[in-house]
Amino acid sequence: MISLPYPGREDDNKEPLLNYAIVEKETETQVVKEHLKEITSHFLNRYSFNDIFSKKKKYFHKFESRIDEVLGDLRLKTEDRFRSIF
């Protein structure tokens, strides 16, 4: 979890930015954590704090392609990964 400063507040109030991945049991968690950190970094570089706090969920819909790019075939089930090889 990352704490973001809420724009316009004088005090130290922070708002959480949560990200998570639902993966299969066999997936190595350390690899997933590294990808989530990279996705978070891209997200925070792409959007301002004001956008993050003021826009609706559909505003960020275009970011899904960036997530797919970072995750690559990790977003697929194991059997689908094998199918994509052949």
C-alpha positions in Angstrom: 0.0 0.0 0.0 1.2 3.5 -0.8 0.0 6.6 1.0 -0.7 9.6 -1.2 -1.0 13.2 0.1 -4.5 14.4 -0.4 -4.4 17.6 -2.5 -5.4 20.8 -0.7 -5.1 19.5 2.9 -2.8 21.3 5.2 -2.3 18.4 7.7 -0.6 15.1 7.2 -3.7 13.2 6.1 -2.9 10.5 3.6 -5.1 8.5 1.3 -4.2 4.9 0.4 -3.5 3.7 -3.1 -4.0 -0.1 -3.1 -3.1 -2.5 -5.8 -3.4 -6.3 -5.8 -3.2 -9.3 -8.1 -5.2 -12.5 -8.0 -2.8 -15.2 -9.2 -2.7 -19.0 -9.3 -0.9 -20.9 -6.5 2.1 -21.8 -8.7 2.8 -18.1 -9.5 5.9 -16.8 -7.8 4.8 -13.9 -5.6 8.1 -12.0 -5.7 7.8 -11.6 -9.4 4.2 -10.4 -9.1 5.2 -7.9 -6.4 7.9 -6.4 -8.6 5.4 -6.0 -11.5 2.9 -4.4 -9.2 5.6 -1.9 -8.0 6.4 -1.1 -11.7 2.7 -0.6 -12.5 2.3 1.7 -9.5 5.3 3.7 -10.6 3.9 4.0 -14.2 0.4 5.0 -12.8 1.8 7.7 -10.5 4.0 9.1 -13.3 1.0 9.2 -15.7 -1.6 10.7 -13.5 -1.5 13.7 -11.1 -2.7 13.4 -7.5 -5.5 15.7 -8.4 -6.6 13.3 -11.2 -6.3 10.3 -9.0 -8.6 11.9 -6.3 -11.1 13.7 -8.5 -11.7 11.5 -11.5 -14.1 8.6 -11.9 -12.9 5.1 -12.4 -13.6 5.1 -16.2 -11.1 8.0 -16.6 -8.3 5.4 -15.9 -9.6 2.8 -18.3 -6.9 3.5 -20.9 -4.3 2.5 -18.4 -5.3 -1.2 -18.6 -3.3 -1.6 -21.8 -0.2 -0.4 -19.9 -0.9 -3.0 -17.2 -1.2 -5.7 -19.8 2.1 -4.6 -21.3 3.9 -4.8 -18.0 2.4 -8.1 -16.9 2.8 -9.8 -20.3 1.7 -13.4 -20.1 1.4 -13.4 -16.3 -2.1 -12.1 -16.9 -3.0 -15.4 -18.5 -3.8 -18.7 -16.9 -1.1 -21.4 -17.0 -2.9 -23.4 -19.7 -3.4 -20.2 -21.8 0.3 -19.4 -21.6 1.1 -22.8 -23.0 -1.4 -22.4 -25.8 0.1 -19.0 -26.7 3.5 -20.6 -27.2 2.3 -23.0 -29.8 
